Amino acid sequence: ARIGQIATKGKHKERFLFVGTIEPKDTLDRFFYLIEIDTPWVDGEKIKNAIVGTLGTDWRSSSDKAESFEAVIKKINAALGDLSQAGEHEWVGKLNSIIGLISGDQLVFSQTGRISGYLFRGNKISHITEKPLEGEEAHPLKTFVSIIDGSVAVFDKVVIANTQFYSHLSLDRLRQIFSTLSYKDAIAEI
């Protein structure tokens, strides 16, 4: 799997945005994350560190990736709960994030908020993320609750992005880019 990360360089006045990957030692597994916080007065670095600081620590690659990943998600929720208990709770309900694991042909992830992901396989586009439930009360210990697990095939492309990304590039335009350009050229075009 190859990962292309695209994010704005400068700090946005209305939100924090962090993207990246983490490769735990002694494994070919790779974590990825996209973290967006829709409030400018929150210390976004603390939220990012609570999430990213947990990824890959004590990671034990096992045959059941979803179960191992679930243990990581529980640690992240606990870290976010601790942050909230310490008075840092302005981010609750304003976090849009996805945390994922790529291991061979397996993709496992959990999300919160308004992040959308799509799988492009040939000319077919499949929505792979869940939409947030309307009116659901946000709770720090239940920030990441669902775990989605699936397989990808050779030449599949997965796009995971915030809502602003899709307002600039339509799914049809992304399909055109992926069907006509190589991986590197597609990233450059996007």
Accessible surface in RSA format (square Angstrom, percent):
REM  Atomic radii and reference values for relative SASA: ProtOr
REM  Chains: A
REM  Algorithm: Lee & Richards
REM  Probe-radius: 1.40
REM  Slices: 20
REM RES _ NUM      All-atoms   Total-Side   Main-Chain    Non-polar    All polar
REM                ABS   REL    ABS   REL    ABS   REL    ABS   REL    ABS   REL
RES ALA A   1    84.71  77.9  16.67  25.7  68.04 154.8  32.07  45.2  52.64 139.5
RES ARG A   2   164.79  69.2 138.29  70.5  26.50  63.1  55.23  75.5 109.56  66.4
RES ILE A   3    50.14  28.5  22.23  16.6  27.91  67.3  25.03  18.0  25.11  68.1
RES GLY A   4    34.99  43.1   0.00   N/A  34.99  43.1   7.11  19.5  27.88  62.4
RES GLN A   5    87.62  49.0  52.82  38.6  34.80  82.8  23.54  50.1  64.08  48.6
RES ILE A   6    85.24  48.5  58.46  43.6  26.78  64.5  61.63  44.4  23.61  64.1
RES ALA A   7    44.29  40.7  14.76  22.8  29.53  67.2  20.22  28.5  24.07  63.8
RES THR A   8    99.65  70.9  77.99  79.1  21.66  51.6  79.09 106.2  20.57  31.1
RES LYS A   9   214.09 104.4 172.51 105.8  41.58  99.0 122.60 110.4  91.49  97.5
RES GLY A  10    54.48  67.2   0.00   N/A  54.48  67.2  39.37 108.0  15.11  33.8
RES LYS A  11   167.64  81.8 124.97  76.7  42.67 101.6  84.98  76.5  82.66  88.1
RES HIS A  12    80.32  43.9  69.51  48.3  10.81  27.6  49.99  51.5  30.33  35.3
RES LYS A  13   170.60  83.2 147.29  90.4  23.32  55.5 101.91  91.7  68.69  73.2
RES GLU A  14    93.38  53.6  89.99  68.1   3.40   8.1  26.73  51.7  66.65  54.4
RES ARG A  15    40.51  17.0  38.32  19.5   2.20   5.2   6.83   9.3  33.68  20.4
RES PHE A  16    29.30  14.7  26.93  16.7   2.37   6.2  29.30  17.8   0.00   0.0
RES LEU A  17    52.13  29.0  25.31  18.1  26.82  67.4  25.31  17.8  26.82  72.2
RES PHE A  18    30.79  15.4  26.15  16.2   4.64  12.1  30.79  18.7   0.00   0.0
RES VAL A  19    43.31  28.5  22.17  20.1  21.15  51.0  22.17  19.3  21.15  57.4
RES GLY A  20     9.64  11.9   0.00   N/A   9.64  11.9   8.14  22.3   1.50   3.4
RES THR A  21    46.68  33.2  22.63  22.9  24.04  57.3   1.81   2.4  44.87  67.8
RES ILE A  22    42.75  24.3  38.35  28.6   4.40  10.6  42.75  30.8   0.00   0.0
RES GLU A  23   122.19  70.2  96.32  72.9  25.87  61.6  24.43  47.3  97.76  79.8
RES PRO A  24    12.85   9.4   2.44   2.2  10.41  37.8   9.02   7.4   3.83  23.8
RES LYS A  25   187.51  91.5 165.00 101.2  22.52  53.6 115.40 103.9  72.11  76.8
RES ASP A  26   154.60 108.3 103.77 103.3  50.84 120.2  45.09 106.1 109.51 109.2
RES THR A  27    33.93  24.1   6.07   6.2  27.86  66.4  13.76  18.5  20.17  30.5
RES LEU A  28   175.82  97.9 152.61 109.2  23.21  58.3 156.55 109.9  19.27  51.8
RES ASP A  29     6.54   4.6   5.52   5.5   1.02   2.4   0.00   0.0   6.54   6.5
RES ARG A  30    53.31  22.4  53.31  27.2   0.00   0.0   2.76   3.8  50.55  30.6
RES PHE A  31     0.00   0.0   0.00   0.0   0.00   0.0   0.00   0.0   0.00   0.0
RES PHE A  32    22.21  11.1  22.21  13.8   0.00   0.0  22.21  13.5   0.00   0.0
RES TYR A  33    22.98  10.7  17.94  10.2   5.05  13.1   0.42   0.3  22.56  27.8
RES LEU A  34    19.50  10.9  19.50  14.0   0.00   0.0  19.50  13.7   0.00   0.0
RES ILE A  35     0.00   0.0   0.00   0.0   0.00   0.0   0.00   0.0   0.00   0.0
RES GLU A  36     3.39   1.9   3.39   2.6   0.00   0.0   0.02   0.0   3.37   2.8
RES ILE A  37     0.00   0.0   0.00   0.0   0.00   0.0   0.00   0.0   0.00   0.0
RES ASP A  38    36.34  25.5  19.95  19.9  16.39  38.8  17.25  40.6  19.09  19.0
RES THR A  39     0.55   0.4   0.25   0.3   0.29   0.7   0.55   0.7   0.00   0.0
RES PRO A  40    67.07  48.9  48.53  44.2  18.54  67.4  50.85  42.0  16.22 100.8
RES TRP A  41   174.86  70.2 139.00  67.3  35.87  84.2 141.55  75.5  33.31  54.0
RES VAL A  42     6.37   4.2   1.60   1.4   4.77  11.5   3.60   3.1   2.77   7.5
RES ASP A  43    64.28  45.0  53.26  53.0  11.01  26.0  25.89  60.9  38.39  38.3
RES GLY A  44     0.37   0.5   0.00   N/A   0.37   0.5   0.00   0.0   0.37   0.8
RES GLU A  45    87.11  50.0  86.94  65.8   0.17   0.4  46.89  90.7  40.22  32.8
RES LYS A  46    87.96  42.9  83.11  51.0   4.85  11.5  49.80  44.8  38.17  40.7
RES ILE A  47     0.90   0.5   0.90   0.7   0.00   0.0   0.90   0.6   0.00   0.0
RES LYS A  48    47.36  23.1  47.36  29.1   0.00   0.0   5.11   4.6  42.26  45.0
RES ASN A  49    84.42  58.2  76.37  73.8   8.05  19.4  26.33  63.4  58.08  56.1
RES ALA A  50    17.32  15.9   5.50   8.5  11.82  26.9  16.14  22.7   1.18   3.1
RES ILE A  51     0.00   0.0   0.00   0.0   0.00   0.0   0.00   0.0   0.00   0.0
RES VAL A  52    24.56  16.2  22.00  19.9   2.56   6.2  22.00  19.1   2.56   6.9
RES GLY A  53    47.40  58.4   0.00   N/A  47.40  58.4  34.70  95.2  12.70  28.4
RES THR A  54    19.63  14.0  16.27  16.5   3.36   8.0   8.99  12.1  10.64  16.1
RES LEU A  55     5.31   3.0   0.00   0.0   5.31  13.3   0.00   0.0   5.31  14.3
RES GLY A  56    15.95  19.7   0.00   N/A  15.95  19.7   3.44   9.4  12.52  28.0
RES THR A  57    67.43  48.0  58.85  59.7   8.57  20.4  58.72  78.9   8.70  13.2
RES ASP A  58   101.68  71.2  79.27  78.9  22.41  53.0  16.25  38.2  85.44  85.2
RES TRP A  59    20.11   8.1   3.37   1.6  16.74  39.3   4.54   2.4  15.57  25.3
RES ARG A  60   173.15  72.7 166.58  84.9   6.57  15.6  77.58 106.0  95.57  57.9
RES SER A  61    60.62  51.2  28.24  37.7  32.38  74.6  16.71  35.6  43.91  61.5
RES SER A  62    47.40  40.1  34.94  46.6  12.47  28.7  43.68  93.0   3.72   5.2
RES SER A  63   119.97 101.4  80.55 107.5  39.43  90.8  58.14 123.8  61.83  86.6
RES ASP A  64    68.82  48.2  63.22  62.9   5.59  13.2  30.65  72.1  38.17  38.1
RES LYS A  65    20.73  10.1  20.18  12.4   0.55   1.3  14.16  12.7   6.58   7.0
RES ALA A  66    23.87  21.9  22.66  35.0   1.21   2.7  22.96  32.3   0.91   2.4
RES GLU A  67   116.72  67.0 109.49  82.8   7.23  17.2  34.19  66.1  82.53  67.4
RES SER A  68    23.75  20.1  14.32  19.1   9.43  21.7  12.80  27.3  10.95  15.3
RES PHE A  69     0.00   0.0   0.00   0.0   0.00   0.0   0.00   0.0   0.00   0.0
RES GLU A  70    73.53  42.2  73.53  55.6   0.00   0.0  11.18  21.6  62.35  50.9
RES ALA A  71    50.72  46.6  46.52  71.8   4.20   9.5  48.69  68.6   2.04   5.4
RES VAL A  72     7.34   4.8   7.34   6.6   0.01   0.0   7.34   6.4   0.01   0.0
RES ILE A  73     5.85   3.3   5.85   4.4   0.00   0.0   5.85   4.2   0.00   0.0
RES LYS A  74   131.95  64.4 124.67  76.5   7.27  17.3  75.08  67.6  56.87  60.6
RES LYS A  75    95.09  46.4  87.45  53.7   7.64  18.2  70.42  63.4  24.67  26.3
RES ILE A  76     0.00   0.0   0.00   0.0   0.00   0.0   0.00   0.0   0.00   0.0
RES ASN A  77    13.42   9.3  13.42  13.0   0.00   0.0   4.22  10.2   9.20   8.9
RES ALA A  78    48.22  44.3  45.74  70.6   2.48   5.6  47.24  66.5   0.98   2.6
RES ALA A  79    29.96  27.5  20.88  32.2   9.08  20.7  25.80  36.3   4.16  11.0
RES LEU A  80     0.00   0.0   0.00   0.0   0.00   0.0   0.00   0.0   0.00   0.0
RES GLY A  81     4.55   5.6   0.00   N/A   4.55   5.6   4.20  11.5   0.35   0.8
RES ASP A  82    99.14  69.4  93.43  93.0   5.72  13.5  27.48  64.7  71.66  71.5
RES LEU A  83    31.13  17.3  28.58  20.4   2.55   6.4  30.66  21.5   0.48   1.3
RES SER A  84    19.58  16.5  13.27  17.7   6.31  14.5   0.90   1.9  18.69  26.2
RES GLN A  85   161.13  90.1 128.76  94.1  32.38  77.1  42.56  90.6 118.58  89.9
RES ALA A  86    82.58  75.9  42.19  65.1  40.38  91.9  55.34  77.9  27.24  72.2
RES GLY A  87    40.71  50.2   0.00   N/A  40.71  50.2  27.98  76.8  12.73  28.5
RES GLU A  88    41.54  23.8  40.92  31.0   0.62   1.5   6.73  13.0  34.81  28.4
RES HIS A  89    98.26  53.7  92.65  64.4   5.61  14.4  54.89  56.6  43.38  50.5
RES GLU A  90    68.98  39.6  61.66  46.6   7.33  17.4  31.51  60.9  37.47  30.6
RES TRP A  91     3.49   1.4   3.49   1.7   0.00   0.0   3.49   1.9   0.00   0.0
RES VAL A  92    35.13  23.1  22.77  20.6  12.36  29.8  22.86  19.9  12.27  33.3
RES GLY A  93    59.17  73.0   0.00   N/A  59.17  73.0  25.09  68.9  34.07  76.3
RES LYS A  94    76.32  37.2  73.60  45.2   2.72   6.5  37.85  34.1  38.46  41.0
RES LEU A  95     8.88   4.9   3.22   2.3   5.66  14.2   3.22   2.3   5.66  15.2
RES ASN A  96     3.03   2.1   3.03   2.9   0.00   0.0   0.00   0.0   3.03   2.9
RES SER A  97     0.00   0.0   0.00   0.0   0.00   0.0   0.00   0.0   0.00   0.0
RES ILE A  98     0.36   0.2   0.36   0.3   0.00   0.0   0.36   0.3   0.00   0.0
RES ILE A  99     0.00   0.0   0.00   0.0   0.00   0.0   0.00   0.0   0.00   0.0
RES GLY A 100     0.00   0.0   0.00   N/A   0.00   0.0   0.00   0.0   0.00   0.0
RES LEU A 101     0.32   0.2   0.19   0.1   0.13   0.3   0.19   0.1   0.13   0.3
RES ILE A 102    24.47  13.9  23.76  17.7   0.71   1.7  23.76  17.1   0.71   1.9
RES SER A 103    15.17  12.8  10.13  13.5   5.03  11.6   0.86   1.8  14.30  20.0
RES GLY A 104    67.59  83.4   0.00   N/A  67.59  83.4  47.17 129.4  20.42  45.7
RES ASP A 105    89.15  62.4  82.55  82.2   6.60  15.6  26.64  62.7  62.50  62.3
RES GLN A 106    42.46  23.7  42.20  30.8   0.26   0.6  10.54  22.4  31.92  24.2
RES LEU A 107    17.21   9.6  16.51  11.8   0.70   1.8  16.51  11.6   0.70   1.9
RES VAL A 108     0.63   0.4   0.63   0.6   0.00   0.0   0.63   0.5   0.00   0.0
RES PHE A 109     3.26   1.6   3.26   2.0   0.00   0.0   3.26   2.0   0.00   0.0
RES SER A 110     0.01   0.0   0.00   0.0   0.01   0.0   0.01   0.0   0.00   0.0
RES GLN A 111    12.19   6.8   6.58   4.8   5.62  13.4   4.62   9.8   7.58   5.7
RES THR A 112    24.88  17.7  18.83  19.1   6.05  14.4   6.05   8.1  18.83  28.5
RES GLY A 113    20.86  25.7   0.00   N/A  20.86  25.7  13.27  36.4   7.59  17.0
RES ARG A 114   120.04  50.4 115.32  58.8   4.72  11.2  52.25  71.4  67.79  41.1
RES ILE A 115     3.75   2.1   0.00   0.0   3.75   9.0   0.01   0.0   3.74  10.1
RES SER A 116    28.48  24.1  27.94  37.3   0.54   1.2   1.90   4.0  26.58  37.2
RES GLY A 117     0.00   0.0   0.00   N/A   0.00   0.0   0.00   0.0   0.00   0.0
RES TYR A 118    35.49  16.6  35.49  20.2   0.00   0.0   7.58   5.7  27.90  34.4
RES LEU A 119    23.42  13.0  23.05  16.5   0.37   0.9  23.05  16.2   0.37   1.0
RES PHE A 120     3.56   1.8   2.41   1.5   1.15   3.0   2.55   1.5   1.01   2.9
RES ARG A 121   110.79  46.5 106.19  54.1   4.59  10.9  54.11  73.9  56.68  34.4
RES GLY A 122    66.09  81.5   0.00   N/A  66.09  81.5  45.16 123.9  20.93  46.9
RES ASN A 123   113.37  78.2  91.83  88.7  21.54  51.9  26.54  63.9  86.83  83.9
RES LYS A 124   145.13  70.8 137.33  84.3   7.80  18.6  87.62  78.9  57.51  61.3
RES ILE A 125    53.67  30.5  26.84  20.0  26.83  64.7  26.84  19.3  26.83  72.8
RES SER A 126    37.27  31.5  32.34  43.2   4.94  11.4  23.67  50.4  13.60  19.1
RES HIS A 127    76.82  42.0  46.04  32.0  30.79  78.8  31.48  32.4  45.35  52.8
RES ILE A 128    36.87  21.0  25.61  19.1  11.27  27.2  32.69  23.5   4.18  11.3
RES THR A 129    10.41   7.4   0.48   0.5   9.93  23.7   0.17   0.2  10.24  15.5
RES GLU A 130    88.79  51.0  82.90  62.7   5.89  14.0  35.11  67.9  53.67  43.8
RES LYS A 131   163.95  80.0 145.59  89.3  18.36  43.7  90.46  81.4  73.49  78.3
RES PRO A 132    66.23  48.3  46.74  42.6  19.49  70.8  58.43  48.2   7.80  48.5
RES LEU A 133   130.28  72.6 117.80  84.3  12.48  31.4 119.51  83.9  10.77  29.0
RES GLU A 134   169.15  97.1 139.65 105.7  29.50  70.2  67.71 131.0 101.43  82.8
RES GLY A 135    84.25 103.9   0.00   N/A  84.25 103.9  44.87 123.1  39.38  88.2
RES GLU A 136   113.18  65.0  81.90  62.0  31.27  74.5  36.74  71.1  76.44  62.4
RES GLU A 137   157.41  90.4 137.16 103.8  20.26  48.2  60.77 117.6  96.64  78.9
RES ALA A 138    49.09  45.1  26.39  40.7  22.70  51.6  35.92  50.6  13.17  34.9
RES HIS A 139    88.89  48.6  84.06  58.4   4.82  12.3  54.56  56.2  34.33  39.9
RES PRO A 140    18.46  13.5  18.07  16.5   0.40   1.4  18.46  15.2   0.00   0.0
RES LEU A 141    98.00  54.6  86.79  62.1  11.21  28.2  86.79  61.0  11.21  30.2
RES LYS A 142   140.57  68.6 129.14  79.2  11.43  27.2  73.13  65.8  67.43  71.8
RES THR A 143    15.77  11.2   5.60   5.7  10.17  24.2   9.70  13.0   6.07   9.2
RES PHE A 144     2.15   1.1   0.00   0.0   2.15   5.6   0.00   0.0   2.15   6.1
RES VAL A 145   102.31  67.3  71.58  64.8  30.73  74.1  75.87  65.9  26.44  71.7
RES SER A 146    26.73  22.6  19.39  25.9   7.35  16.9  23.48  50.0   3.25   4.6
RES ILE A 147    52.66  30.0  21.98  16.4  30.68  73.9  21.98  15.8  30.68  83.3
RES ILE A 148    40.37  23.0  37.46  27.9   2.91   7.0  40.37  29.1   0.00   0.0
RES ASP A 149    70.61  49.5  39.83  39.6  30.78  72.8  16.95  39.9  53.66  53.5
RES GLY A 150    36.22  44.7   0.00   N/A  36.22  44.7  34.97  96.0   1.25   2.8
RES SER A 151    76.47  64.6  56.47  75.4  19.99  46.1  27.20  57.9  49.27  69.0
RES VAL A 152    36.50  24.0  29.81  27.0   6.69  16.1  30.73  26.7   5.78  15.7
RES ALA A 153    55.13  50.7  40.78  62.9  14.34  32.6  49.52  69.7   5.60  14.8
RES VAL A 154   123.36  81.2 100.88  91.3  22.48  54.2 108.94  94.7  14.42  39.1
RES PHE A 155   170.56  85.3 152.43  94.4  18.13  47.2 159.43  96.7  11.13  31.9
RES ASP A 156    26.06  18.3   4.17   4.2  21.89  51.8   1.38   3.3  24.68  24.6
RES LYS A 157    54.44  26.6  50.11  30.7   4.33  10.3  31.59  28.4  22.85  24.3
RES VAL A 158    52.55  34.6  21.29  19.3  31.26  75.3  21.29  18.5  31.26  84.8
RES VAL A 159    16.38  10.8  13.46  12.2   2.91   7.0  16.38  14.2   0.00   0.0
RES ILE A 160    35.80  20.4  15.13  11.3  20.67  49.8  15.13  10.9  20.67  56.1
RES ALA A 161     7.12   6.5   6.77  10.4   0.35   0.8   7.06   9.9   0.05   0.1
RES ASN A 162    15.36  10.6  14.57  14.1   0.78   1.9   1.04   2.5  14.32  13.8
RES THR A 163    61.78  43.9  54.85  55.6   6.93  16.5  47.18  63.4  14.60  22.1
RES GLN A 164    66.49  37.2  64.77  47.3   1.72   4.1  41.52  88.4  24.97  18.9
RES PHE A 165    40.87  20.4  35.21  21.8   5.66  14.7  40.38  24.5   0.49   1.4
RES TYR A 166    42.09  19.7  28.55  16.2  13.54  35.2  28.87  21.7  13.22  16.3
RES SER A 167    91.22  77.1  48.63  64.9  42.58  98.1  50.55 107.6  40.67  57.0
RES HIS A 168   152.84  83.5 120.92  84.0  31.92  81.6  80.93  83.4  71.90  83.7
RES LEU A 169    31.27  17.4  30.20  21.6   1.06   2.7  31.15  21.9   0.12   0.3
RES SER A 170    61.69  52.1  51.67  69.0  10.02  23.1  47.06 100.2  14.64  20.5
RES LEU A 171    53.27  29.7  49.48  35.4   3.79   9.5  49.48  34.8   3.79  10.2
RES ASP A 172    64.78  45.4  61.42  61.1   3.35   7.9  31.10  73.2  33.68  33.6
RES ARG A 173    91.60  38.5  90.16  46.0   1.44   3.4  32.91  45.0  58.69  35.6
RES LEU A 174     0.00   0.0   0.00   0.0   0.00   0.0   0.00   0.0   0.00   0.0
RES ARG A 175    69.75  29.3  69.30  35.3   0.45   1.1   3.35   4.6  66.40  40.2
RES GLN A 176    79.65  44.5  77.92  56.9   1.73   4.1  26.26  55.9  53.39  40.5
RES ILE A 177     1.91   1.1   1.19   0.9   0.71   1.7   1.91   1.4   0.00   0.0
RES PHE A 178    24.78  12.4  17.06  10.6   7.72  20.1  17.30  10.5   7.47  21.4
RES SER A 179    70.17  59.3  29.18  38.9  40.99  94.4  28.52  60.7  41.65  58.4
RES THR A 180   107.24  76.3  71.56  72.5  35.68  85.0  69.58  93.5  37.66  56.9
RES LEU A 181    64.40  35.9  51.22  36.6  13.19  33.1  55.41  38.9   8.99  24.2
RES SER A 182    65.91  55.7  47.89  63.9  18.02  41.5  54.32 115.7  11.59  16.2
RES TYR A 183    57.35  26.8  49.16  28.0   8.20  21.3  46.40  34.9  10.95  13.5
RES LYS A 184   154.30  75.3 146.09  89.6   8.21  19.6  91.08  82.0  63.22  67.3
RES ASP A 185    78.33  54.9  75.13  74.8   3.20   7.6  10.73  25.2  67.60  67.4
RES ALA A 186     2.02   1.9   2.02   3.1   0.00   0.0   2.02   2.8   0.00   0.0
RES ILE A 187    54.45  31.0  49.81  37.1   4.63  11.2  49.81  35.9   4.63  12.6
RES ALA A 188    87.65  80.6  49.69  76.7  37.96  86.3  61.61  86.8  26.04  69.0
RES GLU A 189    90.82  52.1  65.05  49.2  25.78  61.4  10.22  19.8  80.60  65.8
RES ILE A 190    42.22  24.0   5.43   4.0  36.80  88.7  12.31   8.9  29.91  81.2
END  Absolute sums over single chains surface
CHAIN  1 A    10841.0       8266.4       2574.5       5887.6       4953.3
END  Absolute sums over all chains
TOTAL         10841.0       8266.4       2574.5       5887.6       4953.3
